[in-house]
Amino acid sequence: MCICFFDDGPIDKDPRAHRGNTFKTSMKDAPMKDPAVCCVGFCCNPCMGCYMRKKALGGDLGLYMCCQGYADGLCCGHPKAGSYGDTGNPVCMACEMLCCPGLATSATRQYVMDQYDLASDPCDRQIIRFNNFMQMLSCICYTLAIFLPECRDIAEIIGCIADLVFLATAGCMFAQTNYELTEREKNGTLSQVHRGGGQAMTAPKHLQMPPRGEAYPQPAPVQGQYMAQPRTFPVVIPAGTYAGSQLTVVAPDGRQMAFVVPPGAGPGQQVLCPY
């Protein structure tokens, strides 16, 4: 009942807000659709986080980067994922799941949303806002307890409730994401990233995501050729595309070139393409 007090609308400037598709099940119904994944996600969040990220990447850990680029600039001051040895690194993935479980869980879900052009339904947004409220309330209570010792007991209680709410929310997210991928596998509507023909799933090269803003493919330098610093031009992501999609863009010098939509970019956003 607590979630009813929270807004069910999208956040401002949410690139996924007006998409016409939603998950095959909402977060509130996901535990009934996939109880095993929900329970494991609640009891062992890091283990399920690693499993679901690998499944979301089609089984190809070579496509992994920290939070799949959705938390660029938030981790250790690095400007973007893939710039500090995290690409395809299972140790980094394990550290992400252990140290930043909230961002890690959300990144996996957002990656699947961008793969299939999905939006959250209103109840999903209420659950997420309720979880965020509990985390902030817990932080406030623990801060007060530093200065007011009599608040320590209530801070511990609120903190315990916040932890349970987070684990339950994460379990619902895992179950929702897993159910989406499983059902798409059954009816043959997996994207090219997730198709594997019963073998190790490897994304085709045109869907392998380079660091944000990099064009793919890059021409190989000619031996002895002067290598100038690359120039860039802005590209506006068109409607109906998602992270990993390949676009054909025209450079200022008139050349047509391939450009891969970087992680975290959505329709209407402007990114820089080198040429």
Order of alpha helices (4+ residues) and beta strands (2+ residues): beta-alpha-alpha-alpha-alpha-alpha-beta-alpha-alpha-beta-beta-beta-beta
